[in-house]
Amino acid sequence: MNQIARTFILTGLVVIILLAMHLLPPLQIGDTELRHVNVLSDILPEVYQERDGIDVIPKPEPPKPLPVAKGGPTGTPGTAGAASPSAADTASVAQEPYHPDGVTMIADYSQGAAGGMSHFYQQLLTAAASRPVRIAYFGDSFIEGDILTCDLREQLQTRFGGAGVGWVDMADQLGGFRQTVHRTFKGIKEFEVVKKPFNPRYQSLAQRYFVSEEGGNVSATGSKSRKHLTQWQRSMLFFKSESGLNISTTINGDSTEIRHADGAQGVQMMVFDCDSTKRITHRFSGLTPSTYLYSMAFESHRGVILDNLSMRGSAGFTIAQIPLATLQDFARLRPYDLIVLHFGLNVASEKSHAANYQNYIKHMQQAIEHLRAAYPQTSILVVSMPDRDQRTAAGIRTMKGVESLVAYQQILASNCQVAYFNLFEAMGGRESMKALVDKGLANKDYTHLSFGGGKKISKHIYDALMAGYENYRMRQ
């Protein structure tokens, strides 16, 4: 039999198997229902059913807004550096919470306790202190390539100061997709939690680790794609090596410095200070099998730094698998003031079974508690999944199950007593992703944003953060 015939036979067998799987009844593993196989999903619309009344979920009561203190700072909300209160202000009645028109507000279920937004807002008040205010923004492919987060970073740095792109993985299989840093690497292999092989013991905060061959190297250069990214003041290098290694570093193409890192059990950090770093290159030697590279980080001494920690295909709950000792090492070396958890694309299902989502938020609660064990004072914000649309017999409609997951994510935040932002509502609710696609701001998978869409959606999050910040300032 010739090769062409074999190819056709193999293709036919695959199609027959997939069609047979399409006819299977719904399958479950534990509480999780497996996705239905539909090889023609891109060209055949799903049967559309009315969503109203399906899987009705009792939402938690909205948190009571904290009272605004008498004589809170005067001045225009949204303007840094409000005037000090006068005696007349002090005698005035308590102000109403600041709620700008059209802004979806953050619901803070902490009532001022640790884990809510107060810690982050307090750090913003002192953004010119001894270290930058840092944000860890975890998410799935919705923020891959620094989409959305690059614009949120730019807005925060423009208002509060700061420079640098923050966390940069040692290697990146996306090539040049990420616009906010230009990076080249050689001899470095990536391992990540959503692919095998992967050993969770060696992972970093970003749920990846990298192995370098002798002489492997990585270079990173600032970017003009957004403001505040062309140069920075401090470069950091994170790694783990029980036997030590040598690192040869060149900044801005000038003289090269060679450092030796002694062996250690935990995460190590090297810091390279330069008032105007535009390009940095690291070369690794003296490597052993116990050496794992993690990331670089580029930042200013003050202001705001936002780390994009995206993971394509992740549902978020694997964060609970990061070794606690590793999290604690990063909490010491790279403390965060706000941790954002923005997941859902890999969880939402048109089946909308409550058991699936209940099981999911149970695992996400474990992830949040795991983060809290290492970052007990850090603010935690759960951002709901966005709108996600699909082709149906009735046209492009929001996937049945999205609204259920959004509601369960609010329950998650309430149960954990952290903050919650309803991005689905902020971007316009049902079929809002279709509206973005029609304007060229999202891809025609009706799931992912373009960079233009990311800029638009980031404004919703920024406005919500700033409205919460103004309310915090008025309480001080």
HELIX and SHEET records of a PDB file:
HELIX    1   1 GLN A    3  HIS A   22  1                                  20    
HELIX    2   2 ALA A   87  ALA A   91  1                                   5    
HELIX    3   3 SER A  118  LEU A  125  1                                   8    
HELIX    4   4 SER A  141  ASP A  146  5                                   6    
HELIX    5   5 THR A  149  PHE A  160  1                                  12    
HELIX    6   6 PRO A  200  TYR A  202  5                                   3    
HELIX    7   7 PHE A  317  GLN A  321  5                                   5    
HELIX    8   8 LEU A  324  LEU A  333  1                                  10    
HELIX    9   9 ALA A  354  ALA A  374  1                                  21    
HELIX   10  10 VAL A  402  CYS A  416  1                                  15    
HELIX   11  11 LEU A  423  ALA A  426  1                                   4    
HELIX   12  12 SER A  432  ASP A  438  1                                   7    
HELIX   13  13 PHE A  451  ARG A  475  1                                  25    
SHEET    1   A 2 GLN A  28  ILE A  29  0                                        
SHEET    2   A 2 THR A  32  GLU A  33 -1                                        
SHEET    1   B 6 ALA A 107  ASP A 108  0                                        
SHEET    2   B 6 ALA A 419  PHE A 421 -1                                        
SHEET    3   B 6 SER A 379  VAL A 383  1                                        
SHEET    4   B 6 LEU A 338  HIS A 342  1                                        
SHEET    5   B 6 VAL A 133  GLY A 139  1                                        
SHEET    6   B 6 VAL A 304  SER A 310  1                                        
SHEET    1   C 4 GLY A 166  ASP A 169  0                                        
SHEET    2   C 4 THR A 291  GLU A 299 -1                                        
SHEET    3   C 4 TRP A 232  SER A 241 -1                                        
SHEET    4   C 4 GLN A 268  THR A 277 -1                                        
SHEET    1   D 5 HIS A 182  GLU A 192  0                                        
SHEET    2   D 5 ARG A 208  THR A 221 -1                                        
SHEET    3   D 5 ARG A 279  SER A 285 -1                                        
SHEET    4   D 5 LEU A 245  ILE A 251 -1                                        
SHEET    5   D 5 THR A 256  ALA A 261 -1                                        
SHEET    1   E 2 ASP A 389  THR A 392  0                                        
SHEET    2   E 2 GLY A 395  THR A 398 -1                                        
END                                                                             
